Amino acid sequence: MNIYQMYVEHWRQPGFWVRRTTWGNTIAKIISVGELSGRAPYYGNPEVIAIVYDINTGEVKDEHFIIDTAGTYKTWRWVQPPEWSGETDFDPSNGRVLLYIPFGENKRASSMGARWSELLQAWWIPEADEKLLAKAAERGYLSLPEARIHFDVGFENKNVAKEAGGIFHSDTKTWSFGESDTKAIEKMKAKGFIERDSQNNSE
């Protein structure tokens, strides 16, 4: 991640710590990030200011260090606060509810208000947003989707699978049924359709 992405992960608040890959005994605390006016991942390249410290002693090296490479990758590392700072470690999952987004619904989840976390490698919503929590619950994003059994039924038998309550997957050209829908699964097997290994829709 670049520093702008770190800032977004940090609830768009300064105060997080970084190190440059070429630094030896220094560490920096981001104290100011300008307005994010453009698209990710550079967000318009606003000014970023940090305080630079000696990583071992906490001695201030630069009180107003302007980071002119904030948008670059492989240059900066987000690190936890040094012990001498007295600050607690940052937990990226704190205050966030992680979501289980079914395959193919990323755009729908994003338009709903869900956000992607590079740190957590998951979609999430703020735990304090009751309206968004209700939406996520209504769409089934708060629990792991049920594993599904897939069948090759062929185009000529699509109505059979549809009437049995199956869901068509255009990417695999198969129809699927939830593992708990034993009646429909047995019906598909009885008709001689080929059963595929069960898989989770969130994959």
PyRosetta script that sets phi, psi and omega in degrees:
from pyrosetta import init, pose_from_sequence

init()
pose = pose_from_sequence("MNIYQMYVEHWRQPGFWVRRTTWGNTIAKIISVGELSGRAPYYGNPEVIAIVYDINTGEVKDEHFIIDTAGTYKTWRWVQPPEWSGETDFDPSNGRVLLYIPFGENKRASSMGARWSELLQAWWIPEADEKLLAKAAERGYLSLPEARIHFDVGFENKNVAKEAGGIFHSDTKTWSFGESDTKAIEKMKAKGFIERDSQNNSE")
pose.set_psi(1, 150.7)
pose.set_omega(1, 170.0)
pose.set_phi(2, -91.8)
pose.set_psi(2, 177.3)
pose.set_omega(2, -174.1)
pose.set_phi(3, -66.1)
pose.set_psi(3, -32.4)
pose.set_omega(3, 178.4)
pose.set_phi(4, -64.8)
pose.set_psi(4, -40.9)
pose.set_omega(4, 177.8)
pose.set_phi(5, -66.3)
pose.set_psi(5, -38.0)
pose.set_omega(5, 175.9)
pose.set_phi(6, -60.9)
pose.set_psi(6, -41.3)
pose.set_omega(6, 179.6)
pose.set_phi(7, -61.6)
pose.set_psi(7, -43.2)
pose.set_omega(7, 178.1)
pose.set_phi(8, -63.9)
pose.set_psi(8, -42.9)
pose.set_omega(8, 178.1)
pose.set_phi(9, -62.3)
pose.set_psi(9, -29.0)
pose.set_omega(9, -177.3)
pose.set_phi(10, -90.9)
pose.set_psi(10, 34.8)
pose.set_omega(10, 177.5)
pose.set_phi(11, 60.8)
pose.set_psi(11, 27.8)
pose.set_omega(11, -179.7)
pose.set_phi(12, 56.0)
pose.set_psi(12, 39.7)
pose.set_omega(12, 177.5)
pose.set_phi(13, -125.2)
pose.set_psi(13, 138.5)
pose.set_omega(13, 174.3)
pose.set_phi(14, -73.1)
pose.set_psi(14, -178.6)
pose.set_omega(14, 177.8)
pose.set_phi(15, 108.4)
pose.set_psi(15, 1.7)
pose.set_omega(15, 179.0)
pose.set_phi(16, -95.4)
pose.set_psi(16, 163.3)
pose.set_omega(16, -173.5)
pose.set_phi(17, -108.1)
pose.set_psi(17, 143.4)
pose.set_omega(17, 179.7)
pose.set_phi(18, -138.8)
pose.set_psi(18, 161.3)
pose.set_omega(18, 172.1)
pose.set_phi(19, -135.4)
pose.set_psi(19, 145.1)
pose.set_omega(19, 175.7)
pose.set_phi(20, -90.2)
pose.set_psi(20, 141.8)
pose.set_omega(20, -174.9)
pose.set_phi(21, -61.7)
pose.set_psi(21, -23.4)
pose.set_omega(21, -179.2)
pose.set_phi(22, -94.3)
pose.set_psi(22, -1.3)
pose.set_omega(22, -179.7)
pose.set_phi(23, -79.1)
pose.set_psi(23, 149.0)
pose.set_omega(23, 176.4)
pose.set_phi(24, -98.1)
pose.set_psi(24, -76.1)
pose.set_omega(24, -174.6)
pose.set_phi(25, -111.9)
pose.set_psi(25, 32.2)
pose.set_omega(25, 179.6)
pose.set_phi(26, -123.9)
pose.set_psi(26, 156.2)
pose.set_omega(26, 178.8)
pose.set_phi(27, -145.6)
pose.set_psi(27, 151.7)
pose.set_omega(27, -176.4)
pose.set_phi(28, -130.3)
pose.set_psi(28, 147.3)
pose.set_omega(28, 175.4)
pose.set_phi(29, -113.2)
pose.set_psi(29, 122.8)
pose.set_omega(29, 179.8)
pose.set_phi(30, -72.5)
pose.set_psi(30, 123.2)
pose.set_omega(30, -177.9)
pose.set_phi(31, -112.8)
pose.set_psi(31, -13.3)
pose.set_omega(31, -179.7)
pose.set_phi(32, -157.8)
pose.set_psi(32, 134.7)
pose.set_omega(32, 173.7)
pose.set_phi(33, -131.9)
pose.set_psi(33, 127.2)
pose.set_omega(33, -179.3)
pose.set_phi(34, -65.6)
pose.set_psi(34, 176.3)
pose.set_omega(34, -177.7)
pose.set_phi(35, -63.3)
pose.set_psi(35, 131.9)
pose.set_omega(35, 175.9)
pose.set_phi(36, -79.8)
pose.set_psi(36, 110.3)
pose.set_omega(36, -173.0)
pose.set_phi(37, -114.1)
pose.set_psi(37, -10.9)
pose.set_omega(37, -178.5)
pose.set_phi(38, -118.9)
pose.set_psi(38, -171.1)
pose.set_omega(38, -178.9)
pose.set_phi(39, -81.4)
pose.set_psi(39, 157.2)
pose.set_omega(39, 174.3)
pose.set_phi(40, -64.9)
pose.set_psi(40, 150.0)
pose.set_omega(40, 6.9)
pose.set_phi(41, -96.7)
pose.set_psi(41, 3.3)
pose.set_omega(41, -175.4)
pose.set_phi(42, -101.6)
pose.set_psi(42, -21.7)
pose.set_omega(42, 172.9)
pose.set_phi(43, 53.6)
pose.set_psi(43, 33.1)
pose.set_omega(43, 178.5)
pose.set_phi(44, 83.6)
pose.set_psi(44, 3.8)
pose.set_omega(44, 178.7)
pose.set_phi(45, 53.1)
pose.set_psi(45, 53.2)
pose.set_omega(45, 177.8)
pose.set_phi(46, -68.5)
pose.set_psi(46, 163.8)
pose.set_omega(46, -178.4)
pose.set_phi(47, -70.0)
pose.set_psi(47, 139.9)
pose.set_omega(47, 177.5)
pose.set_phi(48, -123.3)
pose.set_psi(48, 129.6)
pose.set_omega(48, -178.7)
pose.set_phi(49, -121.2)
pose.set_psi(49, 141.2)
pose.set_omega(49, -178.5)
pose.set_phi(50, -139.5)
pose.set_psi(50, 161.0)
pose.set_omega(50, 169.2)
pose.set_phi(51, -103.4)
pose.set_psi(51, 130.0)
pose.set_omega(51, -178.4)
pose.set_phi(52, -103.1)
pose.set_psi(52, 132.7)
pose.set_omega(52, -178.3)
pose.set_phi(53, -123.6)
pose.set_psi(53, 160.1)
pose.set_omega(53, 166.9)
pose.set_phi(54, -73.1)
pose.set_psi(54, 126.4)
pose.set_omega(54, -173.3)
pose.set_phi(55, -67.4)
pose.set_psi(55, -23.3)
pose.set_omega(55, -177.7)
pose.set_phi(56, -90.9)
pose.set_psi(56, -40.0)
pose.set_omega(56, -173.8)
pose.set_phi(57, -105.4)
pose.set_psi(57, -21.7)
pose.set_omega(57, -176.1)
pose.set_phi(58, 85.9)
pose.set_psi(58, 5.1)
pose.set_omega(58, 178.7)
pose.set_phi(59, -65.8)
pose.set_psi(59, 133.2)
pose.set_omega(59, -179.6)
pose.set_phi(60, -73.0)
pose.set_psi(60, 127.8)
pose.set_omega(60, 179.2)
pose.set_phi(61, -100.8)
pose.set_psi(61, -34.5)
pose.set_omega(61, -179.6)
pose.set_phi(62, -154.3)
pose.set_psi(62, 118.8)
pose.set_omega(62, -177.0)
pose.set_phi(63, -83.1)
pose.set_psi(63, -14.0)
pose.set_omega(63, -176.2)
pose.set_phi(64, -144.3)
pose.set_psi(64, 67.5)
pose.set_omega(64, -178.0)
pose.set_phi(65, -89.8)
pose.set_psi(65, 115.1)
pose.set_omega(65, 178.9)
pose.set_phi(66, -86.5)
pose.set_psi(66, 118.9)
pose.set_omega(66, -179.4)
pose.set_phi(67, -88.8)
pose.set_psi(67, 104.2)
pose.set_omega(67, -178.1)
pose.set_phi(68, -90.2)
pose.set_psi(68, 5.6)
pose.set_omega(68, 178.7)
pose.set_phi(69, -121.7)
pose.set_psi(69, 29.8)
pose.set_omega(69, -174.2)
pose.set_phi(70, -63.4)
pose.set_psi(70, -23.5)
pose.set_omega(70, -177.3)
pose.set_phi(71, -91.7)
pose.set_psi(71, 1.5)
pose.set_omega(71, -177.2)
pose.set_phi(72, -85.7)
pose.set_psi(72, 153.0)
pose.set_omega(72, 176.6)
pose.set_phi(73, -99.6)
pose.set_psi(73, 162.2)
pose.set_omega(73, 176.9)
pose.set_phi(74, 60.7)
pose.set_psi(74, 14.8)
pose.set_omega(74, 179.7)
pose.set_phi(75, -110.2)
pose.set_psi(75, -38.1)
pose.set_omega(75, -174.9)
pose.set_phi(76, -116.2)
pose.set_psi(76, 146.2)
pose.set_omega(76, 175.9)
pose.set_phi(77, -124.8)
pose.set_psi(77, 130.8)
pose.set_omega(77, 175.1)
pose.set_phi(78, -79.0)
pose.set_psi(78, 124.9)
pose.set_omega(78, -177.9)
pose.set_phi(79, -125.7)
pose.set_psi(79, 160.1)
pose.set_omega(79, 176.7)
pose.set_phi(80, -75.6)
pose.set_psi(80, 156.7)
pose.set_omega(80, -178.1)
pose.set_phi(81, -58.5)
pose.set_psi(81, 142.7)
pose.set_omega(81, 176.1)
pose.set_phi(82, -67.5)
pose.set_psi(82, 155.0)
pose.set_omega(82, -176.6)
pose.set_phi(83, -58.0)
pose.set_psi(83, -39.8)
pose.set_omega(83, -176.5)
pose.set_phi(84, -67.1)
pose.set_psi(84, -13.9)
pose.set_omega(84, -179.8)
pose.set_phi(85, -74.3)
pose.set_psi(85, -23.2)
pose.set_omega(85, -178.3)
pose.set_phi(86, 76.1)
pose.set_psi(86, 5.2)
pose.set_omega(86, -178.9)
pose.set_phi(87, -89.0)
pose.set_psi(87, 151.8)
pose.set_omega(87, 178.0)
pose.set_phi(88, -83.8)
pose.set_psi(88, 154.4)
pose.set_omega(88, 178.3)
pose.set_phi(89, -62.3)
pose.set_psi(89, 149.3)
pose.set_omega(89, 178.5)
pose.set_phi(90, -87.6)
pose.set_psi(90, 129.1)
pose.set_omega(90, 177.6)
pose.set_phi(91, -108.4)
pose.set_psi(91, 107.2)
pose.set_omega(91, -176.3)
pose.set_phi(92, -64.2)
pose.set_psi(92, -18.4)
pose.set_omega(92, -179.9)
pose.set_phi(93, -88.1)
pose.set_psi(93, -12.6)
pose.set_omega(93, -178.7)
pose.set_phi(94, -67.1)
pose.set_psi(94, 126.8)
pose.set_omega(94, -179.9)
pose.set_phi(95, 83.8)
pose.set_psi(95, 1.1)
pose.set_omega(95, -179.0)
pose.set_phi(96, -118.5)
pose.set_psi(96, 141.8)
pose.set_omega(96, 173.2)
pose.set_phi(97, -104.7)
pose.set_psi(97, 119.1)
pose.set_omega(97, -179.6)
pose.set_phi(98, -78.4)
pose.set_psi(98, 142.0)
pose.set_omega(98, -175.8)
pose.set_phi(99, -111.1)
pose.set_psi(99, 154.5)
pose.set_omega(99, 174.2)
pose.set_phi(100, -108.8)
pose.set_psi(100, 99.9)
pose.set_omega(100, -175.3)
pose.set_phi(101, -96.8)
pose.set_psi(101, 119.6)
pose.set_omega(101, 178.7)
pose.set_phi(102, -59.1)
pose.set_psi(102, 152.0)
pose.set_omega(102, 179.4)
pose.set_phi(103, -55.3)
pose.set_psi(103, 131.5)
pose.set_omega(103, 176.8)
pose.set_phi(104, 90.0)
pose.set_psi(104, -0.5)
pose.set_omega(104, -177.8)
pose.set_phi(105, -111.0)
pose.set_psi(105, 17.3)
pose.set_omega(105, -179.3)
pose.set_phi(106, -59.2)
pose.set_psi(106, -44.8)
pose.set_omega(106, -179.1)
pose.set_phi(107, -65.7)
pose.set_psi(107, -39.1)
pose.set_omega(107, 179.4)
pose.set_phi(108, -65.0)
pose.set_psi(108, -40.5)
pose.set_omega(108, 179.1)
pose.set_phi(109, -66.8)
pose.set_psi(109, -40.2)
pose.set_omega(109, 179.9)
pose.set_phi(110, -64.4)
pose.set_psi(110, -42.9)
pose.set_omega(110, 179.7)
pose.set_phi(111, -67.1)
pose.set_psi(111, -25.0)
pose.set_omega(111, 176.8)
pose.set_phi(112, -71.9)
pose.set_psi(112, -27.2)
pose.set_omega(112, -178.5)
pose.set_phi(113, 125.6)
pose.set_psi(113, 0.4)
pose.set_omega(113, 178.2)
pose.set_phi(114, -71.8)
pose.set_psi(114, 152.0)
pose.set_omega(114, -178.6)
pose.set_phi(115, -126.3)
pose.set_psi(115, 149.7)
pose.set_omega(115, 179.6)
pose.set_phi(116, -96.0)
pose.set_psi(116, 134.6)
pose.set_omega(116, 177.9)
pose.set_phi(117, -109.1)
pose.set_psi(117, 120.5)
pose.set_omega(117, 175.9)
pose.set_phi(118, -66.6)
pose.set_psi(118, -36.8)
pose.set_omega(118, -178.9)
pose.set_phi(119, -66.3)
pose.set_psi(119, -44.9)
pose.set_omega(119, -176.5)
pose.set_phi(120, -89.3)
pose.set_psi(120, -14.2)
pose.set_omega(120, -175.9)
pose.set_phi(121, 52.9)
pose.set_psi(121, 49.6)
pose.set_omega(121, -177.6)
pose.set_phi(122, -158.4)
pose.set_psi(122, 157.6)
pose.set_omega(122, 172.0)
pose.set_phi(123, -83.3)
pose.set_psi(123, 147.9)
pose.set_omega(123, -177.6)
pose.set_phi(124, -151.3)
pose.set_psi(124, 164.1)
pose.set_omega(124, 172.1)
pose.set_phi(125, -137.0)
pose.set_psi(125, 155.4)
pose.set_omega(125, 178.5)
pose.set_phi(126, -65.0)
pose.set_psi(126, 133.4)
pose.set_omega(126, -177.9)
pose.set_phi(127, -67.5)
pose.set_psi(127, -17.2)
pose.set_omega(127, -179.2)
pose.set_phi(128, -87.4)
pose.set_psi(128, -7.6)
pose.set_omega(128, -177.9)
pose.set_phi(129, -89.0)
pose.set_psi(129, 91.5)
pose.set_omega(129, -174.6)
pose.set_phi(130, -64.5)
pose.set_psi(130, -38.0)
pose.set_omega(130, -179.5)
pose.set_phi(131, -65.1)
pose.set_psi(131, -41.9)
pose.set_omega(131, 179.9)
pose.set_phi(132, -70.1)
pose.set_psi(132, -35.8)
pose.set_omega(132, 176.5)
pose.set_phi(133, -62.2)
pose.set_psi(133, -40.4)
pose.set_omega(133, 179.5)
pose.set_phi(134, -64.8)
pose.set_psi(134, -40.9)
pose.set_omega(134, 177.8)
pose.set_phi(135, -62.7)
pose.set_psi(135, -45.0)
pose.set_omega(135, -179.1)
pose.set_phi(136, -63.3)
pose.set_psi(136, -39.6)
pose.set_omega(136, 178.8)
pose.set_phi(137, -65.8)
pose.set_psi(137, -40.6)
pose.set_omega(137, -179.7)
pose.set_phi(138, -62.7)
pose.set_psi(138, -34.8)
pose.set_omega(138, -178.9)
pose.set_phi(139, -89.4)
pose.set_psi(139, -1.0)
pose.set_omega(139, 177.6)
pose.set_phi(140, 78.7)
pose.set_psi(140, 23.0)
pose.set_omega(140, -176.9)
pose.set_phi(141, -84.8)
pose.set_psi(141, -6.5)
pose.set_omega(141, -175.5)
pose.set_phi(142, -92.7)
pose.set_psi(142, -6.5)
pose.set_omega(142, 179.6)
pose.set_phi(143, -132.7)
pose.set_psi(143, 152.7)
pose.set_omega(143, -179.8)
pose.set_phi(144, -62.6)
pose.set_psi(144, 125.0)
pose.set_omega(144, -179.2)
pose.set_phi(145, -59.4)
pose.set_psi(145, 148.2)
pose.set_omega(145, 179.3)
pose.set_phi(146, -66.5)
pose.set_psi(146, 138.9)
pose.set_omega(146, 175.7)
pose.set_phi(147, -62.8)
pose.set_psi(147, 149.8)
pose.set_omega(147, -175.3)
pose.set_phi(148, -125.8)
pose.set_psi(148, 149.7)
pose.set_omega(148, 175.8)
pose.set_phi(149, -101.0)
pose.set_psi(149, 127.8)
pose.set_omega(149, -177.2)
pose.set_phi(150, -104.3)
pose.set_psi(150, 143.7)
pose.set_omega(150, 179.9)
pose.set_phi(151, -130.5)
pose.set_psi(151, 140.1)
pose.set_omega(151, 170.2)
pose.set_phi(152, -89.8)
pose.set_psi(152, 111.1)
pose.set_omega(152, -177.3)
pose.set_phi(153, -111.8)
pose.set_psi(153, -15.2)
pose.set_omega(153, -178.2)
pose.set_phi(154, 81.2)
pose.set_psi(154, 152.7)
pose.set_omega(154, -177.0)
pose.set_phi(155, -60.4)
pose.set_psi(155, -37.6)
pose.set_omega(155, -175.1)
pose.set_phi(156, -68.4)
pose.set_psi(156, -16.8)
pose.set_omega(156, -178.5)
pose.set_phi(157, -110.8)
pose.set_psi(157, 17.1)
pose.set_omega(157, -175.9)
pose.set_phi(158, -62.0)
pose.set_psi(158, -34.2)
pose.set_omega(158, -179.3)
pose.set_phi(159, -66.9)
pose.set_psi(159, -31.9)
pose.set_omega(159, 177.9)
pose.set_phi(160, -63.9)
pose.set_psi(160, -47.3)
pose.set_omega(160, -179.6)
pose.set_phi(161, -67.1)
pose.set_psi(161, -38.8)
pose.set_omega(161, -179.4)
pose.set_phi(162, -65.4)
pose.set_psi(162, -44.8)
pose.set_omega(162, -179.5)
pose.set_phi(163, -65.8)
pose.set_psi(163, -26.0)
pose.set_omega(163, 179.0)
pose.set_phi(164, -81.7)
pose.set_psi(164, -4.4)
pose.set_omega(164, 177.9)
pose.set_phi(165, 95.8)
pose.set_psi(165, 17.1)
pose.set_omega(165, -179.3)
pose.set_phi(166, -75.5)
pose.set_psi(166, 162.7)
pose.set_omega(166, 176.6)
pose.set_phi(167, -115.5)
pose.set_psi(167, 129.7)
pose.set_omega(167, -179.1)
pose.set_phi(168, -87.3)
pose.set_psi(168, 137.5)
pose.set_omega(168, 178.7)
pose.set_phi(169, -116.3)
pose.set_psi(169, 109.5)
pose.set_omega(169, -175.4)
pose.set_phi(170, -67.2)
pose.set_psi(170, -26.4)
pose.set_omega(170, -178.1)
pose.set_phi(171, -71.7)
pose.set_psi(171, -36.2)
pose.set_omega(171, -179.1)
pose.set_phi(172, -105.3)
pose.set_psi(172, -7.2)
pose.set_omega(172, -178.4)
pose.set_phi(173, 59.0)
pose.set_psi(173, 38.0)
pose.set_omega(173, 179.2)
pose.set_phi(174, -125.5)
pose.set_psi(174, 164.9)
pose.set_omega(174, 172.8)
pose.set_phi(175, -110.7)
pose.set_psi(175, 141.0)
pose.set_omega(175, -177.5)
pose.set_phi(176, -127.1)
pose.set_psi(176, 157.6)
pose.set_omega(176, 178.6)
pose.set_phi(177, -136.3)
pose.set_psi(177, 142.9)
pose.set_omega(177, 177.3)
pose.set_phi(178, -61.9)
pose.set_psi(178, 145.5)
pose.set_omega(178, -177.5)
pose.set_phi(179, -56.6)
pose.set_psi(179, -28.1)
pose.set_omega(179, -178.7)
pose.set_phi(180, -79.6)
pose.set_psi(180, -11.9)
pose.set_omega(180, -179.4)
pose.set_phi(181, -85.4)
pose.set_psi(181, 66.1)
pose.set_omega(181, -173.9)
pose.set_phi(182, -63.4)
pose.set_psi(182, -34.6)
pose.set_omega(182, -178.6)
pose.set_phi(183, -62.0)
pose.set_psi(183, -46.7)
pose.set_omega(183, -179.5)
pose.set_phi(184, -67.9)
pose.set_psi(184, -38.7)
pose.set_omega(184, -180.0)
pose.set_phi(185, -62.8)
pose.set_psi(185, -44.3)
pose.set_omega(185, 178.7)
pose.set_phi(186, -64.5)
pose.set_psi(186, -34.2)
pose.set_omega(186, 178.4)
pose.set_phi(187, -64.8)
pose.set_psi(187, -43.0)
pose.set_omega(187, 178.5)
pose.set_phi(188, -64.0)
pose.set_psi(188, -41.1)
pose.set_omega(188, 179.9)
pose.set_phi(189, -66.0)
pose.set_psi(189, -40.7)
pose.set_omega(189, -178.0)
pose.set_phi(190, -64.2)
pose.set_psi(190, -29.1)
pose.set_omega(190, 180.0)
pose.set_phi(191, -85.3)
pose.set_psi(191, 1.5)
pose.set_omega(191, 174.2)
pose.set_phi(192, 82.9)
pose.set_psi(192, 15.7)
pose.set_omega(192, 178.3)
pose.set_phi(193, -75.7)
pose.set_psi(193, 148.7)
pose.set_omega(193, -176.2)
pose.set_phi(194, -78.1)
pose.set_psi(194, 125.3)
pose.set_omega(194, 179.7)
pose.set_phi(195, -89.5)
pose.set_psi(195, 134.2)
pose.set_omega(195, 175.4)
pose.set_phi(196, -100.8)
pose.set_psi(196, 163.5)
pose.set_omega(196, 176.7)
pose.set_phi(197, -58.2)
pose.set_psi(197, 143.3)
pose.set_omega(197, 178.4)
pose.set_phi(198, -66.3)
pose.set_psi(198, 146.9)
pose.set_omega(198, 176.4)
pose.set_phi(199, -146.7)
pose.set_psi(199, 160.4)
pose.set_omega(199, -177.0)
pose.set_phi(200, -93.3)
pose.set_psi(200, 136.3)
pose.set_omega(200, -178.1)
pose.set_phi(201, -64.7)
pose.set_psi(201, -17.9)
pose.set_omega(201, -177.3)
pose.set_phi(202, -80.7)
pose.set_psi(202, -9.6)
pose.set_omega(202, -178.2)
pose.set_phi(203, -73.5)
pose.dump_pdb("model.pdb")
